[in-house]
C-alpha cells in the first residue's frame, strides 16, 4: 500500500479552475500538461519553430502520463482543445513516415504568463 501511495505522488495532475470552466476538466488537465512541456522547452531553448514553442507526443504515448484515459479519450481531448482554439497542431518531424503530432499554445504569451506551472515549482518545493 505504501509503495502505491508513494508512486502516485510522483505525478501530480491538476487543473486551473478558469481553464476547466472555459475548456472542460479533461481538457484543462491536458492543457496544463502541454503548458508545462512548452514552458520547459522555452526555458531550454528546444522545439522552437515558426515563432512558437512546441511539444510533441502521440496519443498512445500520452497514456504513460494519463493512465486513466484511453487512447481514444486522449485523441478526443486534444481535438477538443484544437477546436476550442486553445492549441494548434503542427508537424516538425524529421522523417515523413513519422506522424507524431506537435502542439503549441494558440495564445502562447498570455497562457505562459498567467498559467505557467513551472513558475510554481519552487513555491511548492518550499512548502514540503
TINU-412327 format. One record per residue (C-alpha): residue in one letter; x, y, z. Coordinates in Angstrom, 1 decimal. Example, Ala and Ser with C-alpha at 12.3 -4.5 7.8 and 13.67 -1.06 7.14 Angstrom:
<nodes>
NODE/aa/x/y/z
NODE/A/12.3/-4.5/7.8
NODE/S/13.7/-1.1/7.1
</nodes>
This chain:
<nodes>
NODE/aa/x/y/z
NODE/X/0.0/0.0/0.0
NODE/X/2.7/2.5/0.9
NODE/X/4.5/1.9/-2.4
NODE/X/1.4/2.7/-4.3
NODE/X/0.8/5.9/-2.4
NODE/X/4.4/7.0/-2.9
NODE/X/4.5/6.2/-6.6
NODE/X/1.2/8.1/-7.1
NODE/X/2.8/11.2/-5.5
NODE/X/5.4/11.4/-8.2
NODE/X/2.9/12.5/-10.9
NODE/X/0.6/15.4/-9.9
NODE/X/-2.3/16.0/-12.2
NODE/X/-4.2/19.2/-11.6
NODE/X/-6.1/21.8/-13.5
NODE/X/-6.9/25.5/-13.3
NODE/X/-10.5/26.4/-12.5
NODE/X/-10.6/29.1/-15.2
NODE/X/-9.3/26.7/-17.8
NODE/X/-11.6/23.9/-16.7
NODE/X/-14.6/26.3/-16.9
NODE/X/-13.5/27.5/-20.4
NODE/X/-12.5/24.2/-22.0
NODE/X/-13.7/21.4/-19.7
NODE/X/-11.9/19.5/-16.9
NODE/X/-10.2/16.8/-19.0
NODE/X/-9.1/19.5/-21.4
NODE/X/-7.7/21.6/-18.5
NODE/X/-5.7/18.7/-17.2
NODE/X/-4.2/18.0/-20.7
NODE/X/-3.7/21.7/-21.3
NODE/X/-1.8/22.1/-18.0
NODE/X/0.5/19.2/-19.1
NODE/X/1.1/20.8/-22.5
NODE/X/1.8/24.2/-20.9
NODE/X/4.4/22.6/-18.6
NODE/X/6.3/21.0/-21.5
NODE/X/6.0/24.0/-23.8
NODE/X/7.3/26.2/-20.9
NODE/X/10.2/23.7/-20.3
NODE/X/11.1/23.7/-24.0
NODE/X/11.0/27.5/-23.9
NODE/X/13.4/27.7/-20.9
NODE/X/15.7/25.1/-22.5
NODE/X/15.5/26.6/-26.0
NODE/X/14.1/23.4/-27.5
NODE/X/11.5/22.9/-30.2
NODE/X/11.1/26.5/-31.5
NODE/X/9.5/26.6/-34.9
NODE/X/7.7/29.3/-36.8
NODE/X/7.9/31.7/-33.9
NODE/X/6.3/29.3/-31.3
NODE/X/7.4/26.8/-28.7
NODE/X/6.2/23.3/-29.3
NODE/X/5.9/19.9/-27.6
NODE/X/5.1/16.6/-29.2
NODE/X/3.8/13.2/-28.4
NODE/X/1.5/10.6/-29.8
NODE/X/-1.9/9.8/-28.2
NODE/X/-0.6/6.3/-27.4
NODE/X/2.5/7.7/-25.6
NODE/X/0.4/10.2/-23.6
NODE/X/-1.1/7.2/-21.9
NODE/X/2.2/6.9/-19.9
NODE/X/1.2/10.2/-18.2
NODE/X/-2.5/9.7/-18.2
NODE/X/-3.2/6.0/-17.4
NODE/X/-6.8/6.8/-16.5
NODE/X/-7.6/7.9/-20.1
NODE/X/-7.8/5.6/-23.1
NODE/X/-6.1/6.5/-26.4
NODE/X/-9.4/7.5/-27.9
NODE/X/-10.2/9.8/-25.0
NODE/X/-6.8/11.4/-25.4
NODE/X/-7.4/12.0/-29.1
NODE/X/-10.8/13.4/-28.3
NODE/X/-9.4/15.8/-25.6
NODE/X/-6.6/17.0/-28.0
NODE/X/-9.1/17.5/-30.8
NODE/X/-11.4/19.4/-28.4
NODE/X/-8.5/21.8/-27.4
NODE/X/-7.8/22.4/-31.1
NODE/X/-11.4/23.0/-32.0
NODE/X/-11.8/25.4/-29.0
NODE/X/-8.8/27.4/-30.1
NODE/X/-6.6/26.6/-27.0
NODE/X/-3.8/24.8/-29.0
NODE/X/-2.7/24.3/-32.6
NODE/X/-1.2/21.2/-34.2
NODE/X/1.9/21.1/-36.3
NODE/X/4.4/18.6/-37.8
NODE/X/8.1/19.2/-37.4
NODE/X/9.2/15.6/-37.6
NODE/X/12.4/14.8/-39.4
NODE/X/11.0/11.8/-41.3
NODE/X/8.0/11.8/-43.5
NODE/X/6.8/8.5/-42.1
NODE/X/6.7/9.9/-38.6
NODE/X/3.2/11.1/-37.9
NODE/X/3.7/12.3/-34.3
NODE/X/1.7/15.4/-33.7
NODE/X/3.2/18.6/-32.3
NODE/X/1.3/21.0/-30.1
NODE/X/1.7/24.7/-29.4
NODE/X/-0.4/27.2/-27.5
NODE/X/-2.6/29.4/-29.6
NODE/X/-2.2/32.3/-27.2
NODE/X/1.3/31.4/-26.1
NODE/X/2.3/34.6/-24.4
NODE/X/-0.9/35.0/-22.4
NODE/X/-1.0/31.4/-21.3
NODE/X/2.6/31.2/-20.3
NODE/X/2.4/34.4/-18.4
NODE/X/-0.8/33.5/-16.5
NODE/X/-0.9/29.7/-16.2
NODE/X/2.7/28.5/-16.2
NODE/X/3.1/25.6/-13.7
NODE/X/6.9/25.8/-14.0
NODE/X/6.9/29.1/-12.2
NODE/X/5.2/27.5/-9.2
NODE/X/7.6/24.5/-8.7
NODE/X/9.9/26.3/-6.3
NODE/X/7.0/27.6/-4.3
NODE/X/5.6/24.0/-3.9
NODE/X/9.1/22.7/-3.1
NODE/X/9.4/25.2/-0.2
NODE/X/6.1/24.1/1.2
NODE/X/7.1/20.5/1.7
</nodes>
